[in-house]
Every structure is written in C-alpha cells, then in structure tokens.
Amino acid sequence: MKIRFLKILIVYVLPIILLGYFFSQIGVERVIFSFKKLDISWYLLAFLIFVLTQLFNSQRIKISASSFKITLFKLFKITNLYTFYNSVLPSRTGELSLVFLLKKYSGTHPSRGFMTLATIRFLDYFLNFSIYLLLLLIYWRVMPPILQSFMIIFVPVVMVALSLGICILVFKNRFIRLLLTLLSKTKIARVSFCNKLVSVFKAVLKDFQEIRSGNLYILLFIWTAIIVFLRWTILYFLVRSTGFNITIANLLFLSIAQLLSRAIQSVGNFGTQEAGYTAAFMSFGVPKEEAITLSISVHLLELTLVLALAGLSALTLKADKTEGSGESYRGASKTNEP
C-alpha cells in the first residue's frame, strides 16, 4: 500500500507541484513570449532530423526481427505511435506499447515483439551510458559538483546491470535450464501462469540467439549509434531554436538530465523533465527564471515533434493482422524448444 501511494505521489502529485512552482516563478506569459521569438529555422531542422530518426529506428526494429512481414512505411507509423505512448504514459509503461502495436497492426507474436523491444532498449542504454562515461571523463573538470557526486554512484550501478544482461544473453541455455529446474522442483510449477511465462521467456531468448547467430548485433549497434547521435542533434537544434547558444559540454549535461528524468517519468514527463532541465541550465550559469523558461519551452517543443508524427500516423494506420508473421512464428516457437 505504501509503495502504491509513493508511485501515485511521484507520477501524479509531484508533477503538479513542480509545474505549479515553476509557473509561479516565471508566469505563463514568459513561456508564450519565448515561443513568439522562436527561431523557426532551427526548429524545422530539428523536425527533419526527428523524422529521419524515426525512420532509422523503424529500420532498426525491422532488422532486429527479420521475420517481420511488414513494410518499412507501416513500421514507421507504428514507431511514431510507440514514441507517443512512451512519451506520455507514466513510469515507462509506454515501452510495452510497442509489443501491443506490433501485435495489433502486423499480427506479430508478443514474444517476438518483446524480444524486439528488449533488443533496441538494451542497445540504447548500453551505447548511451558508454558514451556518457567517455564524455564524463573528458568533461569531468567542468562538471557541476552535484552531478559528479551522483555519477560516482549511478554509473557503476548501470554498468553492473548492463553486464548482467550481457551474461544472460551469452549463457542463455544454462540460464533456461536453471530456471526450468527451479520451477520443476517447487510448488510454483503448478501455477499455469508461470508455465506460460516460462514458454514466452524461452521464445524470447531463442529470438536473441537468432540475432546472434545471424551476426546482426554489429549492424544493430551501428544503427543505434546513428540514432543516438541524431537524438542528441535534435536536442541541440531545439535548444538553439529558443535562442540559447549551447555547447557540447552543455548538451552532455542536458541529455543526462533528460535520461534521468525519464527514469521516474510522470504523465507526459511534465514537472520531472522540467526539473532536470532547469538544474542542468542553472549549472551552466543561467539565471533561475531563464532556466525554467528554457526547460518548459524545450520540453513543449519536443512534444510537438512527437504529436505531429503520431497524429498523422494514427489517421492513416489500419490494423491488418494478415500482414504479420504472428501465426507462423507461434508455430515455429513450439518446434524449436531446447
């Protein structure tokens, strides 16, 4: 009960408190004025790069599951909706929307969808934190002291978690056998839900093995590196559109604040992302009122990009389960069990 109350407090109450505080400091008029003086050329560049990023992300999803019988254009629309749900739903629950969307619009089996989600997210976080670690070492001396203290704790924890994920992938067969042994010798094996969970888990790990055997990790890693770079470019262009001249070091701290705020994402990430951005801008020496204005403006600009593509995709996307590979894959997963 206490944990549920804490989640409600963080996801729903905290954003209202933070936004109320921020607007009490600057007023709505200041945000409106910042949009009036928006540099449209930088914003259009950000929009074009965002479209390109979504297209590349769609291609990466398609590569991660070569059995997808779906056009890249339709997968592009699915990716846009997935990005929208992932941006507005709290506590990162929007991540699972990719599994649902692939099932609904392409007939993809949930285990295949989950494998795809796990693959792209693992590569995203692994590459992001690897780049962060490298750049943090380069810019350590100019980093705000509070960020230095946080990174000393946060980075090792993340690297341990990523290393654990790699170990599970490398030793997947032993991991499955250990899991099955534990379930077969305990009372939990009698629960039908657990048996279904094990079957899905086995199918997901088989899909990972398919990627590994096909030597696709290198290709996916390259696509992920391009996507990460483009996402940073989008953030850079959006900040420049507000009139703020951002440096590479500033961009590093701002992207870290963005990533950390999404770890405890509220509805639409309102409040929490503004808090992270404001702290980052103030660490650059920006006055508090200007930092708050910049934070709210940049976040709203980010959402306009997401809403624009998601709206167009929702209007033109239609469910067509005959196009996917769900049924054939479901049968394949039964015949290839270890």
N, C-alpha and C positions, 0 to 999 in steps of 0.2 A: 504493500500500500504506500509506503514511504517512497519507494523507487518510482512508482507511477505518479505520485504527487510531484516528485522532483522533475520528472520528464515534462509534465504539464506546465510546471513553473518555467522551465528553460525554453520550451518550444513556443508557448503561447503568451505567458505573462511577461517574461524578460524582454522580448522584442518591443512590446507596447511601452514598457518603462523606458527602454533605451531610446526609442523613437520620440517619445514624449519629451525626454530630456534634451535630445539633440535639437528638436524644433523649438524648444523653449530658449535655447541658446542663440539661434540664428533667425528663426521665423521662416514661414513658408515663402515669403516674398523674395528672400535671398536665393533660394533654390530656383524659383521661377526666373529670376534675373540671370542666373548662371546659364540657364537653357536659352535665354534670349541672345546671349553673346557666344553661343556655341559655334565653334569652327566646323562648318558642315563638311569641309573637305577631309579633315581628319576622321570625322565620323563615318563618311562614306567609305573611306579606306578600311576602317575597322569592319564595316558591314561586308565588304567584298572579301576580306580575309576570313571573316566568320563563315560565310557561305563556302569558301574553299576548305576551311577546317572541317565543317560538317560533311562535305563531300569526301574528304580524305578519311574521316572517321567511319563513314559508311563503307568505304573500300576496305578499311581495316577489319570491320566486322565481317564483311563478306569473305575475306581471306582467312579469318580465324575459324570459319566453318565452311569449307569448300563445298559441302553438300547442299548449301542454300540454293534452291532453285527460285531465285528472285532477282529482278532487275536492280541495277545499281540505283536507278532513279527512284524506284519504290522504296528501297532500303534507305535512301537519303531522306525521304519523308518520314519514315519510321524513326530514324535517328533524330530528326528535328523534334518530333513529339516526345521522344525519350529525354532529350535535353531539357524540354519544357517541364516535364514532370519532375525531373531530377533537380530543377532549379526552384520549384515552388513547394514541393512536398517536404514536410519536416523530417528531421532525423535520418536523412539519406534514404528514406523509404522509396523515393523515386527511382533508385537504382533498379529495383525489381520490375519497374515498368517495361524495361527492355525485354524481359522474358515474356511478359504478357503481350506486348505489341507484336513480337515476332510470332507468337502463337496465333494471335488473332488475325494478323494481316498476311501471314505467309504459311501458317499451319506448321510452324517449326515446333518440334517436341521440346517441352520445358527443360529437359536435361541438356539438350544442345544449346538452348538459349542461355541457361545458367552458365554453361561452360564458356560461352562467348563473352558474357558479362564478366566472369571471373578473370578471363584472359586479358581483356582490354584494361580492366581496372588494376590488375596486378602490374601490368607493364606501365600503366600511367604512374602509379605511385612509386614503383621501383625507379623509373627514369627521373621522375620529378625530384625525389629525395636524393638521388645520386648527383643530379645537377646542383641541387641546393647545397649539398655537402661540399661540393667542389667550390662553388661560388662563395659560400660562407667562409671557407678557408682563405680565399682571395681577399674578401672584403671584411674580414674579422675585425680589423682595427677601426673601421668606420662604423661598425655595427653598434646600435644602442645597447647599453649595458644590460637592460632588462631582457632584450632579445638574446644576448649572449648567454645569460643565465638559463633561459628557457631551452635554448638549443642544446646545451650541455646535457640536459636530461632527455629531451624529446627525440633527438636524432638517434641515439643508441637504441632506444626502445623501438623505434620504427624499423631500424636495420635488423634487429633481432626478429621482429615479426615477419619481415620480408624473407629473411634467411630460413625461418621455419616453413614458410610457404614453398620455397625452393626445395627444401628437404622432402616435403610431402610429395612434390612432383617427381623428384628423382627416384625416391623409394616408394613409389605408389603401390606396387604389387605387395610389398611387405606390409604397407600400411593397411591395405584392404584385408589381407589375411589376419592381421592383428585385430582389426575392427570386427570381422566376422567371428573370430574366436571368442572375443569378449561378449558379443551378443548371443552366441550359441550357448554359452555357459552361464548365462544369467537369466533371471525371470523376464527381463525386458524383451527378450526374443519372442515372447508370446504376444507382444503388442503388435498388431497388424501395421500400425503407422510406422513403427520402427523398421519393419521388414521392407515397406515401400521406400522409406528413407534410404536404407542401405542400397536398394536397387538403383535409385536415382543417383546416389553417390558413386556407385560403381560405373554407371554410364558416363557421368561427368569426368571421372578420372580416365576412362577409356578415350574420351574425346581429347583430353590433354595429351595422351600418348599418341593419338593420331597426328596432332600438330607437331609433336616432337619427332615422330618418325618421318614426317614429310619435310623436315628441316625448314619449317615455316617461322620458327621463333626469330630468326635473324631478320626475315622480311618484315614481320610484325614489329620488331624492335625499331627498324628503320622508319616505318610508318609512324610509330608512336613518337619517335624523336622529332619528326617533322611536325606532328600535331602539337606537341608540347611547345615547340618554338613558335608556331602560329598563334597559339593561345596567349603566349607572352606578348606577341606582336599586337594582338587585339587589345589587350590591356594597355599597352603603350600608346596606341593610337587613340583610345578612348580618353585616357588622361590628357593627352595633348589636345584633344578637341575641347577640353574645358579651359585651355589657356595655360596650364601648368607645364613647365619645361622639366620633364622627368629624366633622370639619369639612369644608367644601367644598375647602379647600386640601389637607387630608389625603387626601381622596378622589381629587383630581387626581394626587398623587404615587403613591398606591396603584395607580390604574388604569394609570399609566405603567409601574410596576414589573411589573404583570400582563402588559402587552403585550410588554415587553422580554423577560420570562422565556419567553414563548411563541415568541419568535423562535428560541430554541435549545431547543425543547421536548424534554424527556426522556419516558420512558414514564409516562403519566399526569401529566406535568409535575411529578412528585414531585422534591423537592430544589431544582430550579431556581426554581420559583414560591415556595417557602418562603423561599429566599434573597432573592428580590426583595422579597417582603412584609416580611421581617424587616428588611432595610435601610431600607425605607420607614417602618415603625413606629418604628425606632430614631431616624430623622431627625426624628420628631415629639417625641422626648424620652422615649419609652417604654423602660424597662429591658430589657436583652437577654433575660432569661428570659421576661418577659411578652410581648415582641415575638415570640419564637419560638413561644410557645403560641398567640398570636393568629393567626400565619401558618399554622400547621398546622391550627388549628380552622377558619379561614375557607376554606382550600383543600378540606378534607374536606366542609364544608357545601356548597360549590359542586358537588362531585362527587355529593353525594346528590341534588341537584336534577336533574342530568343523568341519573343512573342511574334515577331514579324514572320519568321520562317515557320514556326509551329502553327500559326493561324492559316497560312497558305497551304501547309501540308494537311491539316485537318479537313480543309474544304475539298481537297482533291483525292484523299486517300480512302480507298474502299477495301473492306475485308474480302479476301479471296483465298480461302483455305486450300483450294485445289492447286495453288501455285507453289506451295511449300513442300518440304520434304519430311513433314512430321510423321506420317504413317509409315513410310518406308524406313525411316530411321528407327521408329519404335520397334519394328520387327527386327532390325539389324542388331539393336541393343540386346535382344534376348538371345540371339545365337552366338554372340561373341563374348559371353561372360567368362571370366577366368576360372 
